[in-house]
Amino acid sequence: MDSEYVVTLTGDLIPRVPRPPPVVPPEVQREEVEEQANTSETFHTPPEFPDIPENPEPVQSLPTQSPSTSSIPPAANAAEEWEIIESMRISSEEVADTTITEQIIREATRVPDGNVRYRRSPLEHRGFPTNFHGRGRRCDNDEEEVPVEGWDKLGDQLTELANFLKEEDQKKENETDPVALYYQKLDDVNTFKIFDTKCDGFKILRTERSEEEQLEIDQSNYEILKFVYSRHTEVVGVVQQMDWDQMETDLWKSIDRFIREYNCSSFRTGALSVAIGFEKVTPQLTYRIIEENTGVKTILLRPVLIDGVAVLAATHTYDESFKVFSRNDSEMPIYQEVLNLPVKAIFDVIMNFLIRGHKTVVHLPKYYEDYITPGGISKVDDIFAFQRLIDLDYIKFSEVPERRRWFNELCMKVDHIGAVFVSSIEYRRRDLKITYNKASERIITPCFLNTDDRLMIVQPTIRYREKPTDKRFTMIQEKTVLQFPDGADERGPLAEQLYLEKQIESICQLCQLYPMKFLHEVSIKQLLALVVRAESNIEMPKMDLDTYWSLRDKFDPRPIL
Protein backbone atom coordinates (compact mmCIF):
# COMPACT_ATOMS: atom_id res chain seq x y z
CA MET A 1 0.00 0.00 0.00
CA ASP A 2 1.27 3.45 -0.86
CA SER A 3 2.40 5.25 2.29
CA GLU A 4 0.99 8.59 1.04
CA TYR A 5 -2.63 7.41 1.62
CA VAL A 6 -4.53 6.25 4.68
CA VAL A 7 -7.81 4.40 5.22
CA THR A 8 -10.58 6.19 7.17
CA LEU A 9 -13.03 4.57 9.60
CA THR A 10 -15.62 4.36 6.81
CA GLY A 11 -13.20 2.50 4.55
CA ASP A 12 -12.44 5.37 2.21
CA LEU A 13 -8.87 5.90 0.89
CA ILE A 14 -7.68 9.51 1.29
CA PRO A 15 -4.27 11.26 0.90
CA ARG A 16 -2.14 11.52 4.07
CA VAL A 17 -2.07 15.02 5.55
CA PRO A 18 1.26 15.70 7.32
CA ARG A 19 1.07 16.95 10.89
CA PRO A 20 2.28 20.54 11.25
CA PRO A 21 5.08 21.25 13.69
CA PRO A 22 4.08 22.37 17.19
CA VAL A 23 3.82 26.09 17.74
CA VAL A 24 6.53 27.35 20.12
CA PRO A 25 6.06 30.74 21.83
CA PRO A 26 8.39 33.47 20.50
CA GLU A 27 10.15 33.83 23.88
CA VAL A 28 11.08 30.13 23.96
CA GLN A 29 12.20 30.27 20.34
CA ARG A 30 14.52 33.19 21.10
CA GLU A 31 16.14 31.37 24.05
CA GLU A 32 16.67 28.19 22.03
CA VAL A 33 18.15 30.07 19.09
CA GLU A 34 20.49 32.07 21.34
CA GLU A 35 21.64 28.88 23.09
CA GLN A 36 22.38 27.25 19.73
CA ALA A 37 24.23 30.36 18.59
CA ASN A 38 26.45 30.23 21.71
CA THR A 39 27.30 26.53 21.40
CA SER A 40 27.55 26.12 17.64
CA GLU A 41 28.72 28.06 14.61
CA THR A 42 26.21 26.54 12.15
CA PHE A 43 23.68 28.71 10.32
CA HIS A 44 20.04 28.71 11.37
CA THR A 45 17.82 27.22 8.64
CA PRO A 46 14.07 26.79 8.85
CA PRO A 47 12.80 23.22 9.14
CA GLU A 48 11.80 21.46 5.95
CA PHE A 49 8.10 20.69 5.52
CA PRO A 50 6.70 18.09 3.13
CA ASP A 51 5.00 19.32 -0.05
CA ILE A 52 1.21 19.57 0.08
CA PRO A 53 -0.73 18.93 -3.09
CA GLU A 54 -2.48 22.03 -4.51
CA ASN A 55 -5.85 20.36 -5.20
CA PRO A 56 -6.29 17.46 -2.82
CA GLU A 57 -9.18 15.10 -3.45
CA PRO A 58 -12.31 15.76 -1.34
CA VAL A 59 -12.48 13.81 1.82
CA GLN A 60 -15.69 12.24 2.90
CA SER A 61 -16.68 11.58 6.48
CA LEU A 62 -13.40 13.07 7.80
CA PRO A 63 -13.33 12.78 11.59
CA THR A 64 -13.73 16.01 13.53
CA GLN A 65 -10.58 17.44 15.19
CA SER A 66 -10.36 17.16 18.94
CA PRO A 67 -10.41 20.32 21.07
CA SER A 68 -6.73 19.86 21.96
CA THR A 69 -5.67 20.18 18.28
CA SER A 70 -8.25 22.62 17.01
CA SER A 71 -5.97 25.64 17.57
CA ILE A 72 -3.05 24.27 15.51
CA PRO A 73 -2.67 26.32 12.31
CA PRO A 74 -2.11 24.71 8.94
CA ALA A 75 1.36 23.53 8.07
CA ALA A 76 2.00 26.24 5.54
CA ASN A 77 1.04 29.02 7.99
CA ALA A 78 3.36 27.52 10.66
CA ALA A 79 6.36 27.58 8.31
CA GLU A 80 5.66 31.16 7.28
CA GLU A 81 5.29 32.23 10.94
CA TRP A 82 8.63 30.56 11.83
CA GLU A 83 10.36 32.44 9.02
CA ILE A 84 8.86 35.76 10.15
CA ILE A 85 9.96 35.22 13.78
CA GLU A 86 13.49 34.24 12.74
CA SER A 87 13.79 37.35 10.55
CA MET A 88 12.64 39.58 13.42
CA ARG A 89 15.17 37.96 15.80
CA ILE A 90 18.10 38.46 13.45
CA SER A 91 17.11 42.06 12.78
CA SER A 92 16.77 42.86 16.52
CA GLU A 93 20.18 41.26 17.36
CA GLU A 94 21.91 43.21 14.60
CA VAL A 95 20.38 46.44 15.87
CA ALA A 96 21.33 45.65 19.46
CA ASP A 97 24.93 44.70 18.53
CA THR A 98 25.28 47.86 16.46
CA THR A 99 23.97 50.01 19.32
CA ILE A 100 26.29 48.44 21.95
CA THR A 101 29.33 48.68 19.65
CA GLU A 102 28.66 52.32 18.81
CA GLN A 103 28.20 53.12 22.50
CA ILE A 104 31.44 51.40 23.53
CA ILE A 105 33.44 53.11 20.77
CA ARG A 106 31.88 56.46 21.61
CA GLU A 107 32.75 56.10 25.30
CA ALA A 108 36.24 54.81 24.55
CA THR A 109 37.09 57.62 22.16
CA ARG A 110 35.60 60.32 24.37
CA VAL A 111 38.26 62.49 26.00
CA PRO A 112 37.58 62.27 29.76
CA ASP A 113 37.70 65.26 32.04
CA GLY A 114 40.70 65.92 34.25
CA ASN A 115 43.92 63.95 34.35
CA VAL A 116 43.32 60.74 32.39
CA ARG A 117 46.50 59.11 33.61
CA TYR A 118 44.85 57.69 36.70
CA ARG A 119 41.41 56.94 35.19
CA ARG A 120 40.24 53.53 34.07
CA SER A 121 38.96 53.19 30.55
CA PRO A 122 35.26 52.46 29.94
CA LEU A 123 36.17 49.07 28.51
CA GLU A 124 37.95 48.13 31.76
CA HIS A 125 34.85 49.12 33.73
CA ARG A 126 32.75 46.86 31.53
CA GLY A 127 35.15 43.95 31.93
CA PHE A 128 36.31 43.96 28.29
CA PRO A 129 40.02 43.50 27.44
CA THR A 130 41.55 46.72 26.26
CA ASN A 131 43.47 47.19 23.02
CA PHE A 132 45.12 50.41 24.13
CA HIS A 133 48.85 50.98 24.64
CA GLY A 134 48.15 52.88 27.86
CA ARG A 135 45.37 54.22 29.98
CA GLY A 136 43.52 57.25 28.79
CA ARG A 137 44.65 56.66 25.20
CA ARG A 138 42.40 56.50 22.19
CA CYS A 139 41.85 53.41 20.06
CA ASP A 140 44.63 52.20 17.77
CA ASN A 141 43.03 53.83 14.76
CA ASP A 142 42.80 57.20 16.53
CA GLU A 143 46.30 57.28 18.11
CA GLU A 144 48.53 60.17 17.27
CA GLU A 145 51.82 59.35 15.61
CA VAL A 146 54.95 59.80 17.71
CA PRO A 147 57.34 62.24 16.04
CA VAL A 148 60.74 60.99 14.97
CA GLU A 149 62.42 63.34 17.44
CA GLY A 150 60.64 61.55 20.30
CA TRP A 151 61.93 58.17 19.22
CA ASP A 152 65.46 59.55 18.85
CA LYS A 153 65.30 61.02 22.36
CA LEU A 154 64.07 57.72 23.79
CA GLY A 155 66.88 55.86 22.05
CA ASP A 156 69.47 58.23 23.52
CA GLN A 157 68.02 57.73 27.00
CA LEU A 158 68.11 53.93 26.69
CA THR A 159 71.70 54.06 25.48
CA GLU A 160 72.65 56.26 28.42
CA LEU A 161 70.96 53.82 30.84
CA ALA A 162 72.75 50.82 29.32
CA ASN A 163 76.12 52.56 29.61
CA PHE A 164 75.41 53.42 33.25
CA LEU A 165 74.56 49.81 34.09
CA LYS A 166 77.73 48.61 32.40
CA GLU A 167 79.80 51.06 34.43
CA GLU A 168 78.15 49.87 37.66
CA ASP A 169 78.86 46.23 36.80
CA GLN A 170 82.48 47.11 36.04
CA LYS A 171 82.80 48.87 39.40
CA LYS A 172 81.45 45.80 41.20
CA GLU A 173 83.96 43.55 39.44
CA ASN A 174 86.87 45.84 40.36
CA GLU A 175 85.67 46.43 43.95
CA THR A 176 88.25 45.68 46.64
CA ASP A 177 86.65 47.15 49.76
CA PRO A 178 85.62 44.21 52.05
CA VAL A 179 82.55 46.05 53.31
CA ALA A 180 81.33 46.81 49.80
CA LEU A 181 82.00 43.23 48.72
CA TYR A 182 80.02 41.95 51.70
CA TYR A 183 77.02 44.10 50.80
CA GLN A 184 77.26 43.00 47.18
CA LYS A 185 77.11 39.37 48.26
CA LEU A 186 74.27 40.18 50.63
CA ASP A 187 72.23 41.58 47.73
CA ASP A 188 72.75 38.44 45.67
CA VAL A 189 69.52 36.44 45.33
CA ASN A 190 71.48 33.18 45.75
CA THR A 191 72.86 34.23 49.15
CA PHE A 192 71.23 32.81 52.28
CA LYS A 193 70.90 35.35 55.07
CA ILE A 194 69.18 35.91 58.40
CA PHE A 195 68.21 39.07 60.22
CA ASP A 196 70.51 39.58 63.21
CA THR A 197 70.17 42.48 65.62
CA LYS A 198 73.88 42.18 66.50
CA CYS A 199 74.74 42.94 62.89
CA ASP A 200 72.17 45.76 62.65
CA GLY A 201 70.71 43.99 59.65
CA PHE A 202 71.14 40.76 57.74
CA LYS A 203 73.98 38.30 58.25
CA ILE A 204 75.19 35.91 55.56
CA LEU A 205 74.85 32.20 56.35
CA ARG A 206 77.01 29.39 55.03
CA THR A 207 75.86 26.01 53.83
CA GLU A 208 79.09 24.45 55.11
CA ARG A 209 81.67 25.16 57.78
CA SER A 210 84.34 27.78 57.13
CA GLU A 211 88.01 26.97 57.62
CA GLU A 212 88.09 28.76 60.97
CA GLU A 213 84.98 26.98 62.23
CA GLN A 214 86.21 23.58 61.07
CA LEU A 215 89.54 24.22 62.75
CA GLU A 216 87.80 24.78 66.09
CA ILE A 217 85.77 21.59 65.68
CA ASP A 218 88.86 19.55 64.80
CA GLN A 219 90.76 20.99 67.75
CA SER A 220 87.93 20.03 70.12
CA ASN A 221 87.74 16.50 68.70
CA TYR A 222 91.49 16.05 68.97
CA GLU A 223 91.39 16.89 72.68
CA ILE A 224 88.78 14.14 73.11
CA LEU A 225 90.57 11.53 70.98
CA LYS A 226 93.93 12.26 72.59
CA PHE A 227 92.46 11.04 75.87
CA VAL A 228 90.42 8.19 74.33
CA TYR A 229 93.36 6.53 72.50
CA SER A 230 96.12 7.34 75.01
CA ARG A 231 96.05 3.72 76.25
CA HIS A 232 95.34 2.03 72.96
CA THR A 233 97.74 -0.77 72.07
CA GLU A 234 98.74 0.88 68.78
CA VAL A 235 99.50 4.17 70.52
CA VAL A 236 101.23 3.09 73.73
CA GLY A 237 104.99 2.92 73.18
CA VAL A 238 104.72 4.83 69.90
CA VAL A 239 103.54 8.23 71.06
CA GLN A 240 105.04 9.99 74.03
CA GLN A 241 102.58 9.78 76.91
CA MET A 242 100.93 12.96 78.10
CA ASP A 243 101.11 14.27 81.64
CA TRP A 244 97.48 14.05 82.71
CA ASP A 245 96.04 16.32 85.34
CA GLN A 246 94.27 14.97 88.41
CA MET A 247 90.80 14.97 86.85
CA GLU A 248 91.83 12.95 83.80
CA THR A 249 93.70 10.51 86.03
CA ASP A 250 90.56 10.02 88.10
CA LEU A 251 88.54 9.48 84.92
CA TRP A 252 90.77 6.60 83.85
CA LYS A 253 90.51 5.02 87.29
CA SER A 254 86.72 5.29 87.12
CA ILE A 255 86.63 3.71 83.64
CA ASP A 256 88.86 0.77 84.65
CA ARG A 257 86.78 0.16 87.77
CA PHE A 258 83.57 0.32 85.74
CA ILE A 259 84.87 -2.33 83.28
CA ARG A 260 86.07 -4.65 86.07
CA GLU A 261 82.72 -4.44 87.83
CA TYR A 262 80.49 -5.15 84.84
CA ASN A 263 82.86 -7.07 82.50
CA CYS A 264 83.91 -6.11 78.99
CA SER A 265 81.22 -8.27 77.40
CA SER A 266 78.57 -5.90 78.80
CA PHE A 267 79.58 -3.19 76.32
CA ARG A 268 78.97 -4.92 73.03
CA THR A 269 76.50 -4.32 70.21
CA GLY A 270 72.96 -4.83 71.50
CA ALA A 271 73.65 -3.57 75.01
CA LEU A 272 71.65 -0.73 76.49
CA SER A 273 73.17 2.74 76.45
CA VAL A 274 75.46 3.83 79.24
CA ALA A 275 74.09 6.73 81.26
CA ILE A 276 76.15 9.64 82.50
CA GLY A 277 75.09 11.07 85.86
CA PHE A 278 75.61 14.73 86.70
CA GLU A 279 74.94 14.50 90.44
CA LYS A 280 78.64 15.04 91.23
CA VAL A 281 81.00 17.70 89.99
CA THR A 282 82.62 15.24 87.57
CA PRO A 283 80.11 13.35 85.42
CA GLN A 284 80.02 9.68 86.34
CA LEU A 285 79.36 6.53 84.31
CA THR A 286 76.16 4.71 85.33
CA TYR A 287 75.34 1.13 84.41
CA ARG A 288 71.68 0.42 83.73
CA ILE A 289 71.51 -3.17 84.97
CA ILE A 290 71.85 -3.48 88.73
CA GLU A 291 71.49 -6.35 91.19
CA GLU A 292 69.09 -6.07 94.10
CA ASN A 293 67.89 -8.42 96.82
CA THR A 294 64.88 -9.29 94.66
CA GLY A 295 67.00 -10.00 91.60
CA VAL A 296 68.46 -8.18 88.62
CA LYS A 297 66.83 -4.89 87.73
CA THR A 298 67.07 -3.07 84.42
CA ILE A 299 66.74 0.70 84.46
CA LEU A 300 64.46 1.73 81.61
CA LEU A 301 64.97 5.36 80.65
CA ARG A 302 62.15 7.47 79.28
CA PRO A 303 62.50 8.94 75.80
CA VAL A 304 62.91 12.70 75.65
CA LEU A 305 60.58 14.97 73.67
CA ILE A 306 61.95 18.49 73.29
CA ASP A 307 59.63 21.39 72.52
CA GLY A 308 61.71 23.44 70.09
CA VAL A 309 59.38 26.41 70.48
CA ALA A 310 60.04 26.51 74.24
CA VAL A 311 63.81 26.36 73.62
CA LEU A 312 63.42 29.35 71.29
CA ALA A 313 61.54 31.28 73.97
CA ALA A 314 64.18 30.37 76.59
CA THR A 315 66.95 31.92 74.50
CA HIS A 316 65.14 35.19 73.82
CA THR A 317 66.18 38.39 75.55
CA TYR A 318 62.59 39.61 75.61
CA ASP A 319 60.51 39.81 78.77
CA GLU A 320 59.32 36.63 80.44
CA SER A 321 55.84 36.96 78.96
CA PHE A 322 57.22 36.42 75.47
CA LYS A 323 55.52 33.29 74.06
CA VAL A 324 55.41 32.10 70.46
CA PHE A 325 52.94 29.71 68.83
CA SER A 326 50.68 30.01 71.86
CA ARG A 327 47.38 30.83 70.13
CA ASN A 328 44.65 28.45 68.96
CA ASP A 329 45.66 28.97 65.37
CA SER A 330 46.77 26.25 62.97
CA GLU A 331 47.86 28.81 60.36
CA MET A 332 51.61 29.32 60.28
CA PRO A 333 53.07 32.77 59.52
CA ILE A 334 55.10 33.31 56.37
CA TYR A 335 58.11 34.83 58.14
CA GLN A 336 58.69 36.66 61.40
CA GLU A 337 62.03 37.87 62.71
CA VAL A 338 61.31 36.91 66.33
CA LEU A 339 60.85 33.27 65.26
CA ASN A 340 64.46 32.83 64.07
CA LEU A 341 65.55 29.54 65.66
CA PRO A 342 68.92 29.21 67.51
CA VAL A 343 70.21 25.83 66.32
CA LYS A 344 73.09 25.66 68.83
CA ALA A 345 70.63 25.79 71.74
CA ILE A 346 68.66 22.90 70.21
CA PHE A 347 71.94 21.02 69.72
CA ASP A 348 72.98 21.46 73.38
CA VAL A 349 69.71 20.04 74.69
CA ILE A 350 69.94 17.04 72.35
CA MET A 351 73.55 16.33 73.34
CA ASN A 352 72.75 16.64 77.05
CA PHE A 353 70.12 13.89 77.02
CA LEU A 354 72.01 11.75 74.49
CA ILE A 355 74.93 11.63 76.93
CA ARG A 356 72.49 10.66 79.68
CA GLY A 357 71.49 7.63 77.56
CA HIS A 358 68.03 8.76 76.35
CA LYS A 359 66.46 8.45 72.93
CA THR A 360 65.85 12.09 71.98
CA VAL A 361 63.78 13.97 69.42
CA VAL A 362 62.88 17.64 68.87
CA HIS A 363 59.44 18.68 67.61
CA LEU A 364 59.00 21.91 65.65
CA PRO A 365 56.00 23.43 63.86
CA LYS A 366 55.64 23.05 60.10
CA TYR A 367 56.72 26.70 59.90
CA TYR A 368 60.38 25.56 60.08
CA GLU A 369 60.13 22.74 57.53
CA ASP A 370 60.75 25.15 54.65
CA TYR A 371 63.40 27.03 56.59
CA ILE A 372 64.57 29.07 53.56
CA THR A 373 62.06 31.57 52.17
CA PRO A 374 61.84 32.22 48.40
CA GLY A 375 63.78 35.45 48.99
CA GLY A 376 66.74 33.55 50.50
CA ILE A 377 65.96 34.58 54.11
CA SER A 378 66.55 31.80 56.63
CA LYS A 379 64.36 30.98 59.64
CA VAL A 380 67.29 29.28 61.45
CA ASP A 381 70.65 30.75 62.33
CA ASP A 382 72.73 27.74 61.21
CA ILE A 383 71.67 26.10 57.95
CA PHE A 384 74.44 23.48 57.96
CA ALA A 385 73.76 22.13 61.47
CA PHE A 386 69.97 22.34 61.14
CA GLN A 387 69.91 20.26 57.96
CA ARG A 388 72.31 17.76 59.52
CA LEU A 389 70.03 17.33 62.55
CA ILE A 390 67.11 16.73 60.19
CA ASP A 391 69.10 14.10 58.29
CA LEU A 392 69.94 12.33 61.56
CA ASP A 393 66.22 12.24 62.53
CA TYR A 394 66.64 14.42 65.59
CA ILE A 395 64.13 17.01 64.33
CA LYS A 396 60.51 16.25 63.45
CA PHE A 397 57.96 18.68 62.05
CA SER A 398 54.40 18.47 63.35
CA GLU A 399 51.18 20.05 62.19
CA VAL A 400 48.82 21.76 64.60
CA PRO A 401 45.21 20.62 64.07
CA GLU A 402 42.59 23.30 63.76
CA ARG A 403 41.41 24.88 67.03
CA ARG A 404 44.33 23.43 69.00
CA ARG A 405 47.41 24.91 70.59
CA TRP A 406 50.95 23.75 69.85
CA PHE A 407 51.65 23.03 73.51
CA ASN A 408 48.50 20.91 73.94
CA GLU A 409 49.36 18.87 70.88
CA LEU A 410 52.79 18.01 72.31
CA CYS A 411 51.28 17.10 75.66
CA MET A 412 49.24 14.40 73.96
CA LYS A 413 52.37 12.97 72.34
CA VAL A 414 54.27 13.01 75.64
CA ASP A 415 51.53 11.23 77.58
CA HIS A 416 51.17 8.62 74.85
CA ILE A 417 54.78 7.36 75.20
CA GLY A 418 55.48 8.54 78.77
CA ALA A 419 58.36 10.76 77.70
CA VAL A 420 60.46 13.34 79.49
CA PHE A 421 58.94 16.68 78.48
CA VAL A 422 61.39 19.52 77.88
CA SER A 423 59.23 22.62 77.52
CA SER A 424 58.07 25.61 79.58
CA ILE A 425 55.36 25.95 82.21
CA GLU A 426 54.55 29.36 80.73
CA TYR A 427 52.57 27.61 78.00
CA ARG A 428 50.42 25.73 80.50
CA ARG A 429 46.99 27.08 81.29
CA ARG A 430 46.87 28.75 84.68
CA ASP A 431 43.41 27.48 85.56
CA LEU A 432 44.33 23.79 85.20
CA LYS A 433 44.93 21.78 88.34
CA ILE A 434 48.32 20.09 88.19
CA THR A 435 48.80 16.78 90.00
CA TYR A 436 52.18 15.85 88.42
CA ASN A 437 50.93 12.32 87.79
CA LYS A 438 51.09 12.66 84.01
CA ALA A 439 54.36 12.84 82.12
CA SER A 440 53.23 16.06 80.41
CA GLU A 441 52.79 17.73 83.83
CA ARG A 442 56.40 17.08 84.83
CA ILE A 443 58.04 19.74 82.66
CA ILE A 444 61.80 20.35 82.53
CA THR A 445 62.82 23.81 81.34
CA PRO A 446 66.39 24.48 80.12
CA CYS A 447 68.05 27.65 81.32
CA PHE A 448 70.47 29.52 79.04
CA LEU A 449 72.80 31.98 80.72
CA ASN A 450 73.44 35.27 78.95
CA THR A 451 76.86 34.40 77.63
CA ASP A 452 78.23 34.40 74.10
CA ASP A 453 77.89 30.62 73.69
CA ARG A 454 74.66 30.40 75.78
CA LEU A 455 75.76 28.15 78.64
CA MET A 456 72.88 25.73 79.26
CA ILE A 457 71.73 24.32 82.58
CA VAL A 458 69.16 21.50 82.82
CA GLN A 459 68.00 20.28 86.21
CA PRO A 460 65.79 17.16 85.92
CA THR A 461 64.09 17.67 89.28
CA ILE A 462 60.84 19.48 89.98
CA ARG A 463 59.86 21.54 93.01
CA TYR A 464 56.35 22.79 93.63
CA ARG A 465 53.96 23.88 96.38
CA GLU A 466 50.85 21.77 96.82
CA LYS A 467 49.01 24.86 98.11
CA PRO A 468 49.86 28.51 97.51
CA THR A 469 50.04 29.03 101.26
CA ASP A 470 52.59 26.24 101.82
CA LYS A 471 56.04 27.39 102.86
CA ARG A 472 57.78 24.14 101.93
CA PHE A 473 58.25 22.71 98.47
CA THR A 474 57.40 19.20 97.40
CA MET A 475 60.25 17.58 95.47
CA ILE A 476 59.94 15.20 92.50
CA GLN A 477 63.23 13.33 92.24
CA GLU A 478 65.28 12.80 89.11
CA LYS A 479 64.49 9.09 89.10
CA THR A 480 60.75 9.73 88.71
CA VAL A 481 61.28 12.24 85.94
CA LEU A 482 63.83 10.31 83.84
CA GLN A 483 62.96 6.64 84.41
CA PHE A 484 59.94 4.45 83.80
CA PRO A 485 58.36 3.24 87.07
CA ASP A 486 59.16 -0.22 88.41
CA GLY A 487 56.65 -2.97 87.73
CA ALA A 488 55.25 -1.38 84.57
CA ASP A 489 54.64 -3.34 81.38
CA GLU A 490 58.07 -3.44 79.73
CA ARG A 491 56.89 -3.97 76.16
CA GLY A 492 56.25 -0.27 75.52
CA PRO A 493 59.28 1.09 77.39
CA LEU A 494 61.67 -1.36 75.68
CA ALA A 495 60.72 0.09 72.29
CA GLU A 496 61.82 3.54 73.53
CA GLN A 497 65.30 2.53 74.71
CA LEU A 498 68.57 3.75 73.23
CA TYR A 499 71.22 1.11 72.64
CA LEU A 500 74.94 1.52 73.10
CA GLU A 501 76.00 1.30 69.44
CA LYS A 502 73.45 3.94 68.44
CA GLN A 503 74.46 6.18 71.34
CA ILE A 504 78.17 6.07 70.40
CA GLU A 505 77.45 6.55 66.70
CA SER A 506 75.17 9.54 67.36
CA ILE A 507 77.67 11.22 69.67
CA CYS A 508 80.46 10.88 67.09
CA GLN A 509 78.23 12.37 64.38
CA LEU A 510 77.18 15.32 66.52
CA CYS A 511 80.81 16.05 67.41
CA GLN A 512 81.25 17.20 63.80
CA LEU A 513 78.78 20.08 64.17
CA TYR A 514 80.12 22.22 67.02
CA PRO A 515 83.05 22.32 69.46
CA MET A 516 82.08 20.60 72.70
CA LYS A 517 81.55 22.44 75.95
CA PHE A 518 83.50 21.34 79.01
CA LEU A 519 80.90 19.08 80.69
CA HIS A 520 79.96 17.48 77.41
CA GLU A 521 83.63 16.99 76.54
CA VAL A 522 84.35 15.21 79.83
CA SER A 523 81.32 12.96 79.40
CA ILE A 524 82.16 12.06 75.79
CA LYS A 525 85.73 11.21 76.78
CA GLN A 526 84.44 8.63 79.24
CA LEU A 527 81.92 7.05 76.87
CA LEU A 528 84.31 6.71 73.93
CA ALA A 529 87.21 5.56 76.13
CA LEU A 530 84.91 2.95 77.66
CA VAL A 531 84.11 1.23 74.34
CA VAL A 532 87.74 1.51 73.15
CA ARG A 533 89.13 0.15 76.43
CA ALA A 534 86.57 -2.69 76.46
CA GLU A 535 87.40 -3.51 72.81
CA SER A 536 83.72 -3.34 71.90
CA ASN A 537 84.34 -2.96 68.15
CA ILE A 538 81.54 -0.40 67.92
CA GLU A 539 81.82 1.94 64.96
CA MET A 540 82.89 5.50 65.75
CA PRO A 541 82.41 7.50 62.52
CA LYS A 542 85.01 10.29 62.14
CA MET A 543 86.23 9.62 65.68
CA ASP A 544 88.14 6.39 65.05
CA LEU A 545 91.87 5.65 65.28
CA ASP A 546 92.58 6.87 61.74
CA THR A 547 90.99 10.20 62.58
CA TYR A 548 93.16 10.43 65.67
CA TRP A 549 96.34 9.97 63.63
CA SER A 550 95.32 12.59 61.06
CA LEU A 551 94.40 15.14 63.74
CA ARG A 552 97.63 14.44 65.60
CA ASP A 553 99.65 15.24 62.48
CA LYS A 554 97.66 18.46 62.16
CA PHE A 555 97.85 19.76 65.73
CA ASP A 556 100.72 17.89 67.41
CA PRO A 557 103.28 16.93 64.78
CA ARG A 558 105.84 15.55 67.21
CA PRO A 559 108.10 12.70 66.10
CA ILE A 560 106.99 9.16 66.83
CA LEU A 561 109.16 7.22 69.29
Protein Blocks (a to p, Z undefined) as FASTA:
>chain_A
ZZkbccdfkopacdddddddddddfklmmmmmmmmmmmpcbdcdddddddddfbdcddeh
iacddfklmmpccfklmmmmmmmmmmmmmmmmmmmmmmmmmmmmmmmmpccehjfklccc
fklmnopacfbfbehiacfklpccddfklmmmmmmmmmmmmmmmmmmmmmmmmpcbfklm
mmmmmmpmkbccdddfklopacdddfbdcfklmmmmmmmmmmmmmmmmmmgfklgokacc
ddddfklmmmmmmmmmmmmmnojklmcghiacddddfkbmbdcdddfbdcdfkbccdddd
ddddddfklmmmmmpcbdfklcghkbccfbdcfbdfklpccfklmmmmmmmmmmnopacd
ddddfklmmmccfkopafbfbfklmmmmmmnopaccddddehiafklmmmmmmmmnopac
dddfklpcfkbccehlamklmccddddddbfkopadddfbdcddfbfklmbdcdddfklm
mpccehiafklmmmmpccfklmmmmmmmmmmmbccdfklmmmmmmmmmmmmmnonopace
hiafklmmmmmmmmmccccZZ
